[in-house]
Amino acid sequence: MEVKDKPLSTAALHILLALAESNLHGYGIMQSVKRQSGGAYKLGPGTLYANLDRLLASGLVGESEHRLKDGDTRREYCLTASGERVLRAEIRRLRQVVDVARTRLGKLEKDA
């Protein structure tokens, strides 16, 4: 089984979701994840960059240098076409899990 065939970790899922919105630098990803989770999930730098390294190695994320007005450069990350396919597959998988959970919870409520 390929890495891309396995369920995504929570951190990887949030990173890919953030990059689906726009290309971002590391701090921007952390802020986007915090915002999209309503503050419930926060990525620290260690978790972020360890996951980015894995996502880059698997081809789900790409990177480029972005030149700032002051001449400095900032590394930006983007969702690749492969990353988008994996993200869509993960969303489908999660929908199925939610559907099963709703069915099970509905059955529990009827049995109570």
C-alpha positions as CSV (number, residue, x, y, z in Angstrom):
1,M,0.0,0.0,0.0
2,E,1.3,3.4,-1.0
3,V,1.5,6.3,1.5
4,K,-1.1,8.1,-0.7
5,D,-3.5,5.2,-0.1
6,K,-3.5,5.4,3.6
7,P,-5.9,7.7,5.6
8,L,-4.3,11.1,6.2
9,S,-3.2,12.1,9.7
10,T,-5.2,15.0,11.3
11,A,-2.2,17.3,10.7
12,A,-1.7,16.3,7.1
13,L,-5.5,16.7,6.4
14,H,-5.5,20.2,7.9
15,I,-2.4,21.2,6.0
16,L,-3.8,20.0,2.7
17,L,-7.1,21.8,3.4
18,A,-5.2,25.0,4.1
19,L,-3.3,24.7,0.9
20,A,-6.5,24.0,-1.1
21,E,-7.5,27.6,-0.3
22,S,-4.2,29.2,-1.4
23,N,-0.4,28.9,-1.5
24,L,0.9,29.6,2.0
25,H,4.2,29.9,3.9
26,G,4.6,27.9,7.2
27,Y,3.2,30.5,9.5
28,G,0.3,31.1,7.1
29,I,-0.5,27.4,7.2
30,M,-0.5,27.4,11.0
31,Q,-2.9,30.3,11.1
32,S,-5.2,28.8,8.4
33,V,-5.4,25.5,10.4
34,K,-6.2,27.4,13.6
35,R,-8.9,29.4,11.8
36,Q,-10.5,26.5,9.8
37,S,-10.8,24.4,13.0
38,G,-12.2,27.3,15.0
39,G,-9.1,27.2,17.2
40,A,-9.7,23.6,18.2
41,Y,-6.6,22.3,16.4
42,K,-3.3,24.1,16.5
43,L,-0.2,23.0,14.6
44,G,3.2,23.7,16.3
45,P,6.2,24.3,14.1
46,G,7.7,20.8,14.7
47,T,4.5,19.1,13.7
48,L,4.0,21.4,10.7
49,Y,7.4,21.0,9.2
50,A,7.7,17.2,9.9
51,N,4.4,16.8,8.1
52,L,5.4,19.1,5.3
53,D,8.6,17.1,4.8
54,R,6.5,13.9,4.4
55,L,3.9,15.6,2.1
56,L,6.7,17.1,-0.1
57,A,8.5,13.7,-0.3
58,S,5.2,12.0,-1.4
59,G,4.5,14.7,-4.0
60,L,1.3,15.9,-2.4
61,V,2.7,19.4,-1.7
62,G,5.1,21.5,-3.7
63,E,7.2,24.4,-2.7
64,S,8.6,27.6,-4.2
65,E,10.5,30.7,-3.2
66,H,8.5,33.9,-3.0
67,R,10.4,37.2,-3.1
68,L,9.2,39.8,-0.6
69,K,9.4,43.6,-1.2
70,D,12.4,43.9,1.0
71,G,14.3,41.4,-1.2
72,D,14.1,38.6,1.3
73,T,12.6,35.3,0.2
74,R,10.0,33.2,1.8
75,R,9.2,29.5,1.1
76,E,5.6,28.9,0.0
77,Y,3.9,25.6,-0.2
78,C,1.2,24.6,-2.6
79,L,-1.2,21.7,-3.1
80,T,-0.1,19.6,-6.1
81,A,-2.6,17.8,-8.5
82,S,-1.7,14.6,-6.7
83,G,-2.4,16.3,-3.4
84,E,-5.8,17.4,-4.6
85,R,-6.7,13.9,-5.7
86,V,-5.6,12.5,-2.3
87,L,-7.5,15.2,-0.4
88,R,-10.7,14.5,-2.4
89,A,-10.3,10.8,-1.7
90,E,-9.8,11.5,2.0
91,I,-12.9,13.7,2.1
92,R,-14.9,10.9,0.4
93,R,-13.6,8.4,3.0
94,L,-14.5,10.7,5.9
95,R,-18.0,11.2,4.5
96,Q,-18.5,7.4,4.6
97,V,-17.3,7.3,8.2
98,V,-19.7,10.1,9.1
99,D,-22.6,8.3,7.3
100,V,-21.8,5.1,9.2
101,A,-21.6,7.1,12.5
102,R,-25.0,8.7,11.8
103,T,-26.6,5.3,11.1
104,R,-25.1,3.8,14.3
105,L,-26.1,6.7,16.5
106,G,-29.6,6.7,15.0
107,K,-29.9,3.0,15.9
108,L,-28.6,3.6,19.4
109,E,-31.2,6.4,19.9
110,K,-34.0,4.0,18.7
111,D,-32.8,1.3,21.1
112,A,-32.8,3.6,24.1
